[in-house]
């Protein structure tokens, strides 16, 4: 988690209280190589930080997989809130590790007026 905190602090200023709120909403999980994270057509609403390994975006064409984008550790990204046009899977090492923040449910709480 220290690497995630350091990454956040390189892109924005965040005080300790807000940082703890963000971290309390994150879930870190291991994903086996080749395991699907999202399937084409699913509604996506996640922010993620790649702690280790990587993910790839791909689609099927004529019974073959065509990779459209690959990204790896350390990286933060957002999977847009729409129907996925691609599949997303873990691709590197035996396991990839992602910290996820569900944007649709969590961010309104974090940014809600006090």
C-alpha angles and dihedrals in degrees: 000000000000090000091052091051091049090049093051091049091053092060104035142014110248127171121228095256093054091042091054090050091053092046091049088060095050124098121196118206139172117235121196118236109273094015114135117246095181131002127218110276096026118126108246127202107157138125112203141186117204105226093179137349120014149257134234134204115217145155136205120252124173092345092307134101118244116196114218101177139005127191133173146186128342099031139120122204145157126236102213124244099254142083107300113246090194138040117248122210141163110260112172134073123345090296136016118206121214132183108211131199114189103224101194096055103026109039096060088056093049094048097037115127113258 
